């Protein structure tokens, strides 16, 4: 028995109103890249909620390096140890 995965899953976008059959990956990525930075795509089974895959544009979010290497991690942990609460 063969399962057609393109029919078994549906694609939806935050900016879209309908679920779509799965197009080629290049088309999904092109739409995500050309849409608003907050838009994203979700792929889920057509008749269920899980498993679920999100493709979210994160290139517009600022990034911050918290630490680099062991010394940086230890310094960060010392600086932030006051905010940790042991239970």
N, C-alpha and C positions, 0 to 999 in steps of 0.2 A: 504494500500500500504506500503510495506517495502522497506527501503533503505539499501543497503549493504555499510556500512561506509568504509569498507576496499577497496572497488572499487571507492568510492566517493572522497577519498583523495589520495595524492601521497607524497612519501618521497623522499627527495633529500639531498645529502651531498655535502659540499664544494669540497671534493676531488673526487666526482663521476660525471659522465657525463650523466647519465640517471635517470629519475624518476622511482621510484620503488613502487609497491603496499605496503601498510602498513603491516609490519610483527608484531609479538608480541612485546610489549614494552620491554621485556627483551632483545630481539635481537637488537633493536635500541640502547638501553643503552650500551650493550656490544660493539657494533661497535664504538660508540662515545668514550667510555672509552679506547678502544684499539687503536684508531687512533691517529694522531698527535694532540697535545694540541690545535692547532688553528682550527682544523676541527670542524664542527658543522652540525647539521641536521635541515632541514626545512620540515614542514608538511603543505600542502595547499590543497585546493580543486583541483580535477583533471582538472576541466574546468574553474578555476578562480584563482585570486591571493590572495583573502582574504576570510575568516580569515586565518591568517598565524601564525604558531607556530615555534619558534626557540628553539632548544636544543643545547647550546653552552657550551664547556668545559671552565670553568673559573678557574679551580684549579691551573693553572700555573700563574695567575695574582697575583702580590703582593697585599696584603690588608693592609690598614692603618686605624686605628680607629681615627676618627676625633675628637670625644668627647664621654665622658661617663657621663650621668647624667646632671642635670640642670646647675650646676656650670661649668662643662666642656663645655657645649654648649655656655653659656654666655661668657666664656673666649675666646672661638674660635671666636664668633661673634665680640667681642671687637678687637681681633687681626686682623680680616679680614674686619673690617668695612671700612677701607681706600680704599678697592678695590670695594666697592659697590657705585653705582651712582644712585641717586634719579632722577627721570624724572619729 
